[in-house]
């Protein structure tokens, strides 16, 4: 039974899943939008929105908390210098998921996740 087991496993161990979300979040921050499977996009959304909320605070403590998950220095700098201030007046909903049809190889549902305003 899966009672009280929130989130998708994405057929990965917890370490692999965390590494996947960190890499997807880094790519999303660097590029502004990425195309991935719908399940991954839905799991990525709360992960990235929590990072953006930390970036809005702008404190050293928030930066260190975000750098735990964003390992590239350039992406972390962009998160705190560009993305955080851009959403300073917004209370939430920093990302948008748009369905993008099926992938040709395995018919997986694809989606585009992007930062709002890009």
Backbone as JSON, one array per atom type, in Angstrom:
{
  "sequence": "XXXXXXXXXXXXXXXXXXXXXXXXXXXXXXXXXXXXXXXXXXXXXXXXXXXXXXXXXXXXXXXXXXXXXXXXXXXXXXXXXXXXXXXXXXXXXXXXXXXXXXXXXXXXXXXXXXXXXX",
  "N": [[0.83, -1.19, 0.0], [0.4, 2.29, -0.65], [-0.03, 4.26, 1.22], [0.16, 7.53, 2.46], [2.48, 8.12, 1.08], [3.93, 10.38, -0.54], [4.58, 11.95, -3.73], [6.34, 11.05, -6.79], [8.09, 8.09, -7.7], [9.58, 7.77, -9.98], [10.86, 5.57, -10.94], [13.4, 5.32, -9.76], [16.09, 5.27, -7.36], [16.15, 6.99, -4.18], [18.41, 8.65, -4.05], [19.2, 8.84, -6.73], [16.93, 10.07, -7.76], [16.95, 12.55, -6.45], [19.33, 13.59, -7.51], [18.58, 13.75, -10.21], [16.49, 15.67, -10.07], [17.94, 17.88, -9.15], [19.68, 18.32, -11.32], [17.81, 18.84, -13.38], [16.61, 21.14, -12.33], [18.79, 22.91, -12.32], [19.26, 23.13, -15.08], [16.83, 24.28, -15.85], [16.93, 26.78, -14.55], [19.2, 27.9, -15.76], [18.49, 27.96, -18.51], [15.84, 28.81, -18.7], [13.63, 27.47, -19.77], [12.68, 24.08, -20.25], [12.31, 20.91, -21.94], [10.79, 17.99, -20.97], [9.71, 14.82, -19.6], [6.25, 14.56, -18.69], [5.71, 13.66, -16.07], [8.18, 14.06, -14.77], [8.34, 16.83, -15.0], [6.2, 17.63, -13.4], [7.08, 16.8, -10.92], [9.32, 18.36, -10.69], [8.41, 20.98, -10.48], [7.51, 21.86, -7.7], [10.0, 21.61, -6.47], [11.69, 23.47, -7.76], [10.26, 25.83, -7.31], [10.5, 26.18, -4.55], [13.22, 26.74, -4.41], [13.31, 29.19, -5.76], [11.8, 30.75, -4.04], [13.57, 30.86, -1.89], [15.57, 32.3, -3.15], [14.34, 34.75, -3.43], [14.4, 35.73, -0.82], [17.13, 36.26, -0.45], [19.16, 36.22, 1.49], [22.25, 35.25, 3.13], [22.0, 32.82, 4.43], [19.8, 31.71, 3.05], [20.93, 31.52, 0.53], [22.95, 29.62, 0.95], [21.36, 27.45, 1.55], [20.1, 27.06, -0.9], [22.26, 26.5, -2.55], [22.89, 23.97, -1.82], [21.41, 22.42, -3.5], [21.76, 23.45, -6.07], [24.43, 23.04, -7.89], [26.1, 24.28, -9.69], [27.98, 27.16, -10.01], [27.46, 29.4, -11.63], [24.75, 29.07, -12.25], [23.61, 29.28, -9.72], [24.28, 31.91, -9.11], [22.81, 33.24, -11.1], [20.24, 32.53, -10.29], [19.97, 33.96, -7.85], [20.59, 36.61, -8.56], [19.13, 37.33, -10.84], [16.7, 35.76, -11.28], [15.4, 35.57, -8.73], [14.98, 38.38, -7.91], [13.32, 39.07, -10.07], [10.89, 37.83, -9.51], [10.07, 39.1, -7.22], [7.77, 40.46, -6.31], [5.82, 38.62, -6.68], [3.73, 36.09, -5.36], [3.83, 33.36, -5.65], [3.71, 30.47, -7.86], [5.69, 30.34, -9.94], [6.43, 28.88, -12.1], [5.45, 27.3, -15.22], [3.69, 24.69, -16.74], [3.44, 23.17, -19.81], [1.76, 21.01, -21.9], [3.28, 18.88, -24.31], [2.72, 16.94, -26.18], [3.36, 13.59, -27.48], [6.31, 11.58, -27.09], [8.25, 10.35, -29.76], [9.67, 7.88, -29.72], [8.91, 6.22, -27.44], [6.36, 6.94, -26.82], [5.95, 8.52, -24.6], [4.42, 10.93, -22.46], [5.14, 14.22, -23.06], [6.33, 17.38, -21.8], [6.64, 20.92, -21.51], [8.4, 22.83, -19.3], [8.56, 25.97, -17.87], [9.86, 29.12, -16.75], [7.72, 31.58, -15.54], [6.97, 34.43, -17.44], [9.1, 34.38, -19.17]],
  "CA": [[0.0, 0.0, 0.0], [1.17, 3.52, -0.75], [-0.63, 5.28, 2.09], [1.02, 8.62, 2.95], [3.74, 8.14, 0.34], [3.74, 11.45, -1.53], [5.58, 12.09, -4.77], [6.54, 9.96, -7.74], [9.42, 7.49, -7.55], [10.22, 7.89, -11.29], [11.63, 4.33, -11.1], [14.77, 5.58, -9.35], [16.3, 5.31, -5.92], [16.0, 8.36, -3.68], [19.6, 9.42, -4.41], [19.12, 9.12, -8.16], [15.83, 11.0, -7.97], [17.42, 13.86, -6.02], [20.31, 14.03, -8.51], [17.81, 14.11, -11.4], [15.8, 16.94, -9.82], [18.96, 18.93, -9.08], [20.14, 18.61, -12.69], [16.72, 19.48, -14.12], [16.46, 22.5, -11.79], [19.91, 23.71, -12.81], [19.0, 23.41, -16.49], [15.7, 25.21, -15.95], [17.39, 28.11, -14.14], [20.14, 28.4, -16.76], [17.89, 28.14, -19.84], [14.53, 29.43, -18.63], [12.59, 26.5, -20.13], [13.19, 22.79, -20.71], [11.3, 19.93, -22.33], [11.03, 16.73, -20.29], [8.45, 14.08, -19.49], [5.25, 15.26, -17.87], [5.88, 13.26, -14.67], [9.36, 14.76, -14.25], [8.01, 18.25, -14.9], [5.32, 17.82, -12.25], [7.9, 16.65, -9.72], [10.29, 19.45, -10.67], [7.77, 22.25, -10.17], [7.67, 22.31, -6.32], [11.42, 21.67, -6.15], [12.22, 24.75, -8.27], [9.57, 26.95, -6.67], [11.1, 26.38, -3.23], [14.51, 27.4, -4.63], [13.04, 30.58, -6.13], [11.39, 31.43, -2.81], [14.81, 31.14, -1.16], [16.29, 33.36, -3.87], [13.66, 36.02, -3.14], [14.88, 36.21, 0.47], [18.41, 36.88, -0.76], [20.1, 36.2, 2.6], [23.33, 34.28, 3.03], [21.44, 31.54, 4.86], [18.98, 31.22, 1.95], [21.84, 31.17, -0.56], [23.59, 28.35, 1.29], [20.33, 26.42, 1.42], [19.86, 26.81, -2.33], [23.47, 25.94, -3.16], [22.86, 22.52, -1.56], [20.76, 21.76, -4.62], [22.26, 23.99, -7.33], [25.86, 22.86, -7.73], [26.85, 25.14, -10.61], [28.11, 28.52, -9.46], [26.78, 30.33, -12.53], [23.29, 28.91, -12.11], [23.24, 29.83, -8.41], [24.36, 33.37, -9.23], [21.66, 33.68, -11.89], [19.06, 32.36, -9.45], [19.87, 35.01, -6.84], [20.74, 37.95, -9.11], [18.15, 37.62, -11.88], [15.41, 35.1, -11.13], [14.79, 35.97, -7.46], [14.42, 39.74, -7.99], [12.25, 39.13, -11.08], [9.66, 37.38, -8.9], [10.04, 39.69, -5.87], [6.42, 40.85, -5.92], [4.92, 37.5, -6.94], [3.6, 35.26, -4.16], [3.97, 31.94, -5.97], [3.38, 30.16, -9.25], [6.79, 30.87, -10.74], [6.65, 28.03, -13.27], [4.29, 26.93, -16.03], [3.86, 23.42, -17.45], [2.63, 23.1, -21.04], [1.88, 19.68, -22.5], [3.94, 18.97, -25.62], [2.44, 15.77, -27.01], [4.0, 12.32, -27.18], [7.64, 11.34, -27.64], [8.12, 9.4, -30.85], [10.25, 6.58, -29.45], [8.19, 5.38, -26.49], [5.04, 7.54, -26.63], [5.84, 9.14, -23.27], [3.83, 12.27, -22.45], [6.17, 15.23, -22.9], [5.84, 18.68, -21.33], [7.61, 22.02, -21.44], [8.29, 23.58, -18.04], [9.25, 27.23, -18.08], [9.66, 30.16, -15.76], [6.69, 32.52, -15.99], [7.53, 35.71, -17.83], [10.16, 34.23, -20.17]],
  "C": [[0.87, 1.25, 0.0], [0.59, 4.62, 0.14], [0.43, 6.24, 2.59], [2.39, 8.65, 2.28], [3.58, 9.15, -0.81], [4.86, 11.43, -2.56], [5.71, 10.85, -5.64], [7.95, 9.39, -7.55], [10.23, 7.62, -8.83], [11.15, 6.71, -11.57], [13.12, 4.53, -10.79], [14.87, 5.47, -7.84], [16.22, 6.76, -5.47], [17.2, 9.22, -4.05], [19.59, 9.79, -5.88], [18.05, 10.15, -8.47], [16.25, 12.42, -7.58], [18.43, 14.43, -7.01], [19.61, 14.49, -9.79], [17.14, 15.47, -11.22], [16.78, 18.1, -9.75], [19.44, 19.32, -10.47], [19.06, 19.29, -13.51], [16.52, 20.92, -13.64], [17.56, 23.41, -12.28], [19.69, 24.09, -14.27], [17.87, 24.42, -16.66], [16.13, 26.63, -15.58], [18.31, 28.71, -15.19], [19.43, 28.79, -18.06], [16.53, 28.81, -19.82], [13.38, 28.51, -18.96], [13.27, 25.22, -20.59], [12.02, 21.91, -21.1], [11.7, 18.61, -21.71], [9.71, 15.96, -20.24], [7.52, 14.81, -18.53], [5.41, 14.92, -16.38], [7.07, 13.97, -14.04], [9.08, 16.24, -14.07], [7.14, 18.52, -13.67], [6.06, 17.63, -10.93], [8.88, 17.8, -9.57], [9.69, 20.76, -10.19], [7.91, 22.67, -8.7], [9.13, 22.45, -5.9], [12.01, 23.02, -6.55], [11.55, 25.93, -7.57], [10.09, 27.22, -5.27], [12.45, 27.07, -3.36], [14.31, 28.88, -4.96], [12.59, 31.38, -4.91], [12.6, 31.77, -1.95], [15.57, 32.29, -1.83], [15.64, 34.71, -3.64], [14.11, 36.6, -1.81], [16.23, 36.9, 0.3], [19.43, 36.87, 0.36], [21.18, 35.16, 2.36], [22.84, 32.88, 3.42], [20.61, 30.91, 3.74], [19.86, 30.77, 0.78], [22.51, 29.82, -0.29], [22.6, 27.2, 1.21], [20.06, 26.07, -0.03], [21.06, 26.15, -2.99], [23.61, 24.45, -2.83], [22.32, 21.78, -2.78], [21.24, 22.25, -5.98], [23.78, 23.99, -7.24], [26.69, 23.71, -8.67], [26.83, 26.57, -10.1], [27.35, 29.53, -10.32], [25.28, 30.27, -12.41], [22.82, 29.48, -10.78], [23.27, 31.35, -8.44], [23.17, 33.91, -10.01], [20.38, 33.59, -11.08], [18.89, 33.53, -8.49], [19.95, 36.42, -7.41], [19.67, 38.31, -10.12], [16.76, 37.05, -11.57], [14.69, 35.54, -9.86], [14.2, 37.37, -7.51], [13.28, 39.88, -9.0], [10.89, 38.76, -10.48], [9.45, 37.98, -7.51], [8.61, 40.02, -5.42], [5.4, 39.72, -6.11], [4.89, 36.55, -5.75], [3.76, 33.77, -4.43], [3.65, 31.71, -7.43], [4.43, 30.69, -10.19], [7.02, 30.07, -12.01], [5.33, 27.71, -13.96], [4.62, 25.61, -16.73], [2.89, 23.39, -18.62], [2.84, 21.73, -21.65], [2.39, 19.81, -23.93], [3.74, 17.72, -26.46], [3.22, 14.54, -26.56], [5.4, 12.27, -27.79], [7.53, 10.21, -28.65], [8.58, 8.0, -30.46], [9.41, 5.69, -28.56], [6.81, 5.92, -26.12], [4.85, 8.12, -25.24], [5.24, 10.54, -23.42], [4.94, 13.28, -22.17], [5.54, 16.56, -22.48], [6.99, 19.66, -21.35], [7.37, 22.74, -20.12], [9.15, 24.83, -18.21], [8.97, 28.17, -16.92], [8.66, 31.16, -16.33], [7.36, 33.84, -16.33], [8.67, 35.61, -18.82], [9.58, 33.98, -21.53]]
}
